[in-house]
Amino acid sequence: MKGSTLVEICRGMTKNAPNGLKAEILAGIIGKEYPALMSELSQQPGHKLGAEVMLRLMKASDGRAPIHFMAQELGGV
């Protein structure tokens, strides 16, 4: 995880969800259009990944990588 950004971690979690769901399915579960979600995860101009979307992605994918990354960055475990 070293050298990664939080958005990159979220993108990886979405593309390779721990529960095996495809990114297109995750987008539907969280109420986002797939192209819009991928634009947010790719940091396209005018698109930003919000904290609420990140939380919904973590719940839908069973992924915890973003929270582990944040804890590590803040000196936690």
N, C-alpha and C positions, 0 to 999 in steps of 0.2 A: 504494500500500500504506500510505501514511502515514495514521495515525488508525485503522487496522484492528487487530484483535486476532489472535492466532495461530489461535484457533478460527474466527474469521470467514474467515480466509484458507483454512483447511482446508475449511470449508463451501463456499466458492466453487470450490475445486479439485474437490470432490466433485460439485457440481452441474454444473460445466462442465469435465469431465475433459479434459486435453490429448489423451488418446488416443481421445476420443469416446465412451467407455463411459458408459451411464446410471448414475445413483446406485444404482438398484436392483441392477444387475449388480455394481457395485463392492462393495456390501454383501455380496452372496453370495460374491464372491471372497475377501473378508477374513474370512468366517465370522460375519458379524453379520446379525441381522434388520434389514431396512430401517427399520422404525419406531424401533428402538432406536438405530441409527446416527444417524438424523435428530434424535432427542431429544438425543443427545450433541452433535451439531453445532449445535443450537439452544440449548444450555445450559439445557435444561429442569431444573426442580428435581429433585435427586437423580441427575442424569446428568452425567458429566464425560468429556471426551475424553482418553484416556490416550495417552502417548507411543508405546506399542506399536501402538495402533490408527492413530495418525497415520502411523507409518512404513509400516504395511501399506497404508494408503490411498495414500501417495506411490508405492509400488511398483506397486500395481494400476492407478493412474491415469496413470502416467508424469509425475506432477506434482512440481515442485520449488519451488513458490511458498512453502511453509512454511519450507524451509531457507534460501531467499533472504531471507525476512522476518527470520528469526532472525539471520542473518549481518549484515544491515543494522542491526538493533537493537543488535547487539554491536560495531558499528564495523568489521565485516569487509567482504569483497567477495564 
